[in-house]
């Protein structure tokens, strides 16, 4: 039998521990040990409702009970407590028809007390068990129900935290999809401008911008098909990534057009790097940038330089 004063002290300790619990595992650990202490009993279980089943998630007992097993709600006392939203005190389990006797025969259990976690819409139950005949007292029932109420708050808090974390993760994943080019895995136009602005904030206030145009993509698409064209785009994207720095931003702006933002790098040096990367596969133009708000203008200048390079290349080939 549990002394009321010591029981209240132990319950208060458990409530404080549950308020700091950050995971279901931590909640289970507090519940299984506190329940056994509060009932001065030989075993305790923590049962979660899983749809129409009772899942015996955790236990602390002198011998194994049912940890890891599932039973229909209608077939176990924990389910009865949750369905009827009321504590169930059973001094003699073999004299009570609500107890599935065959499940209990291999165990030490003679008497038990089961309370629901959350009375309006139970989501779990806490069970305490005695190896010798025992009639659960009003104090024991009140203490265990107090533990169940604190457990309900802890579980709700964890659920809210998980929902918030999932919402944040979903928002981040959605944003990543919205700023990434699906074909190449590079930044898309939106991602290019966003990421360039972030990298600019860590720079010394100067940068180089490049505009790259893949030569001959239309011919490849017309002659060999779009799958071949897609492979060509991916190979160019990989070549660009290999030949820039980690601080640079590489993007596919659309179609056969790519861009690179390079903080703290002269345009001529960026041009040399990219010419080495693309070879004869693409035309490149670069421009200087001294104000991030002028990035669109710098990109247009780099585009003009790219077309000048393309015309020079075509004139050499036709000469």
C-alpha positions in Angstrom: 0.0 0.0 0.0 1.3 3.5 -0.9 1.5 6.2 1.8 -0.4 9.2 0.6 2.3 11.8 1.5 5.2 9.9 0.0 3.0 9.1 -3.0 2.3 12.7 -3.6 6.0 13.5 -3.4 6.8 10.8 -5.9 4.0 11.9 -8.2 5.3 15.5 -8.1 8.7 14.3 -9.1 7.3 12.3 -12.0 5.3 15.4 -13.2 8.5 17.4 -13.2 10.3 14.7 -15.2 7.4 14.4 -17.7 7.5 18.2 -18.2 11.1 17.9 -19.4 10.6 14.8 -21.5 11.3 15.5 -25.2 10.5 12.1 -26.7 8.1 9.2 -26.4 10.9 7.0 -25.1 11.6 9.5 -22.3 7.9 9.6 -21.4 7.8 5.8 -21.2 10.8 5.6 -19.0 9.3 8.0 -16.5 5.9 6.3 -16.6 7.0 2.8 -16.1 9.2 3.5 -13.1 6.9 6.1 -11.5 3.8 3.8 -11.9 5.6 1.0 -10.1 6.7 3.3 -7.3 3.3 4.8 -6.9 1.6 1.5 -6.7 4.3 -0.2 -4.6 3.6 -3.0 -7.0 5.5 -5.8 -8.8 5.1 -4.6 -12.3 3.9 -1.7 -14.5 3.1 -1.3 -18.2 2.6 1.6 -20.5 0.1 0.8 -23.2 -0.5 3.0 -26.3 -3.7 2.9 -28.4 -2.8 2.0 -32.0 -6.1 2.2 -33.9 -8.2 -0.6 -32.7 -5.4 -2.3 -30.8 -3.5 -2.0 -27.6 0.2 -1.8 -28.0 2.2 -2.7 -24.9 5.0 -0.3 -25.5 7.0 -0.5 -22.3 7.1 -2.3 -18.9 9.0 -2.5 -15.6 8.3 -5.8 -13.8 9.7 -8.6 -11.8 9.2 -10.9 -14.8 8.3 -10.4 -18.4 4.7 -9.3 -19.2 3.6 -8.3 -22.8 6.1 -5.7 -24.0 6.1 -5.3 -27.8 2.8 -7.2 -28.2 -0.6 -6.0 -29.6 -4.0 -7.0 -28.5 -7.5 -6.0 -29.8 -9.0 -3.2 -27.7 -12.0 -5.3 -26.9 -9.8 -8.2 -25.7 -7.7 -6.6 -22.9 -8.2 -4.6 -19.7 -6.2 -1.7 -21.0 -8.6 -1.5 -23.9 -11.6 -1.6 -21.6 -10.1 1.3 -19.6 -9.6 3.3 -22.7 -13.0 2.5 -24.3 -14.9 3.2 -21.1 -12.6 6.1 -20.1 -12.4 4.9 -16.5 -9.9 3.3 -14.1 -10.3 -0.5 -13.7 -9.3 -2.1 -10.3 -9.3 -5.9 -10.2 -8.3 -7.6 -6.9 -8.5 -11.1 -8.4 -7.9 -11.3 -12.2 -9.3 -14.9 -12.4 -12.6 -13.8 -10.9 -13.1 -11.0 -13.5 -14.5 -11.8 -16.9 -12.9 -8.7 -18.4 -9.5 -10.2 -18.0 -8.2 -12.5 -20.9 -7.1 -15.3 -18.5 -5.0 -17.2 -21.0 -2.8 -14.2 -21.6 -2.3 -13.8 -17.8 -1.6 -17.5 -16.8 2.1 -17.4 -17.8 2.6 -14.3 -15.7 3.0 -13.5 -12.0 -0.1 -11.2 -12.0 -2.8 -11.8 -9.4 -4.3 -8.3 -9.0 -4.2 -5.2 -11.2 -5.1 -1.6 -11.7 -5.4 0.1 -15.1 -6.1 3.8 -15.7 -6.7 5.6 -19.0 -4.4 8.4 -20.2 -6.7 11.2 -21.1 -10.4 10.7 -20.1 -12.1 12.5 -23.0 -10.3 10.6 -25.8 -7.9 8.1 -24.3 -4.7 7.6 -26.2 -2.9 5.2 -23.8 -3.3 3.4 -20.5 -1.0 2.7 -17.5 -1.2 -0.6 -15.7 0.1 -1.7 -12.3 0.2 -5.4 -11.2 0.7 -7.3 -8.0 1.9 -10.9 -7.5 -0.1 -11.4 -4.4 -3.8 -10.5 -3.8 -4.2 -6.8 -3.5 -7.2 -4.5 -3.6 -6.1 -1.1 -5.1 -6.9 1.7 -2.7 -8.5 5.0 -3.5 -5.1 6.7 -2.9 -3.4 4.4 -5.4 -6.1 5.0 -8.0 -5.9 8.7 -7.5 -2.1 8.7 -7.7 -2.0 6.6 -10.8 -4.7 8.7 -12.5 -2.6 11.8 -11.6 0.4 10.2 -13.3 -1.8 9.4 -16.3 -3.0 13.0 -16.5 0.5 14.3 -16.5 1.4 11.8 -19.1 -1.3 13.0 -21.3 0.1 16.6 -21.2 3.6 15.3 -21.9 2.4 13.3 -24.9 0.4 16.2 -26.3 3.5 18.4 -26.0 5.6 15.9 -27.9 2.9 15.6 -30.6 2.8 19.4 -31.0 6.6 19.6 -31.2 6.7 16.8 -33.8 4.0 18.5 -35.8 5.9 21.8 -35.7 9.1 20.0 -36.7 7.4 18.2 -39.6 5.8 21.5 -40.7 9.2 23.2 -40.7 10.8 20.2 -42.6 8.0 20.2 -45.1 8.3 24.0 -45.6 12.1 23.6 -46.1 11.7 20.7 -48.5 9.0 22.6 -50.5 11.3 25.6 -50.7 14.2 23.4 -51.8 12.0 22.0 -54.6 10.9 25.5 -55.6 14.5 26.7 -55.9 16.1 23.6 -57.6 16.3 22.6 -61.2 14.8 19.1 -61.4 16.9 17.9 -64.3 20.4 19.0 -63.2 20.0 19.4 -59.4 21.4 22.9 -59.7 19.7 26.1 -58.5 17.0 27.3 -60.8 16.6 31.1 -61.6 14.8 31.8 -58.3 17.3 29.8 -56.3 20.2 31.5 -58.1 19.1 35.0 -57.1 18.3 33.9 -53.5 21.5 32.0 -52.9 23.6 34.7 -54.6 22.2 37.3 -52.2 23.1 35.1 -49.3 26.7 34.5 -50.5 27.1 38.3 -51.2 26.5 39.0 -47.5 29.7 37.0 -46.7 31.8 38.6 -49.5 34.0 41.7 -49.5 31.6 43.5 -51.8 32.8 42.4 -55.2 31.9 39.4 -57.3 31.9 38.0 -60.8 28.9 36.8 -62.7 28.9 34.4 -65.7 26.4 33.5 -68.3 26.8 30.1 -70.1 24.9 28.9 -73.2 25.2 25.3 -74.2 26.0 25.1 -77.9 24.1 22.8 -80.3 21.4 21.6 -77.9 18.6 22.1 -80.4 20.4 20.0 -83.0 21.0 17.2 -80.4 17.3 17.2 -79.4 16.1 17.2 -83.1 18.5 14.5 -84.2 19.1 12.2 -81.2 16.1 13.0 -79.0 15.4 14.9 -75.8 16.9 12.2 -73.6 20.2 12.8 -75.3 19.8 16.5 -74.9 19.0 16.0 -71.2 22.2 14.0 -70.8 24.2 16.8 -72.4 22.7 19.3 -70.0 23.5 17.2 -67.0 27.1 16.7 -68.2 27.5 20.4 -68.5 26.1 21.0 -65.1 28.5 18.5 -63.6 31.4 20.1 -65.4 30.5 23.5 -64.0 30.2 22.2 -60.5 33.6 20.5 -60.6 35.3 23.7 -61.7 34.0 26.3 -59.3 34.5 26.9 -55.6 32.2 25.8 -52.8 31.3 29.5 -52.2 30.1 29.9 -55.9 26.5 29.5 -57.0 25.8 27.5 -60.1 22.3 27.5 -61.7 20.4 26.4 -64.7 18.3 29.4 -65.6 16.2 27.5 -68.1 16.6 25.7 -71.5 20.3 25.7 -72.4 21.2 28.7 -70.3 23.4 28.5 -67.1 24.7 31.1 -64.7 27.5 31.3 -62.1 27.9 33.8 -59.2 31.4 34.0 -57.7 32.0 36.2 -54.7 35.5 37.8 -54.4 36.7 36.7 -57.8 37.6 38.8 -60.8 35.6 38.2 -64.0 38.7 37.2 -66.0 39.6 34.5 -63.5 36.0 33.1 -63.5 36.1 33.2 -67.3 39.3 31.1 -67.4 37.8 28.6 -64.9 34.6 28.1 -66.9 36.3 27.9 -70.3 38.4 25.1 -68.9 35.2 23.4 -67.7 33.0 23.7 -70.8 35.6 23.5 -73.6 33.9 23.7 -76.9 30.6 22.6 -75.6 29.4 26.0 -74.6 29.9 29.8 -74.9 30.7 31.9 -71.8 30.5 35.5 -70.9 31.4 37.2 -67.6 30.8 40.6 -65.9 31.8 42.3 -62.7 29.4 43.0 -59.8 29.8 45.7 -57.1 26.2 45.8 -55.8 24.0 42.8 -55.3 20.9 44.8 -56.3 22.5 45.1 -59.7 22.8 41.3 -60.2 20.1 41.3 -63.0 22.1 44.0 -64.9 25.4 42.2 -64.4 23.7 39.0 -65.7 22.6 40.8 -68.8 26.1 42.2 -69.4 27.5 38.7 -69.0 24.8 37.4 -71.5 26.0 40.1 -74.0 29.6 39.0 -73.5 28.6 35.4 -74.1 26.9 36.2 -77.4 30.0 38.1 -78.5 32.1 35.1 -77.7 29.6 32.8 -79.6 29.8 35.1 -82.7 33.6 35.1 -82.6 33.5 31.3 -82.3 31.1 31.0 -85.2 33.1 33.3 -87.4 36.3 31.3 -86.8 34.6 28.1 -87.7 33.1 29.6 -90.9 36.4 31.2 -92.0 
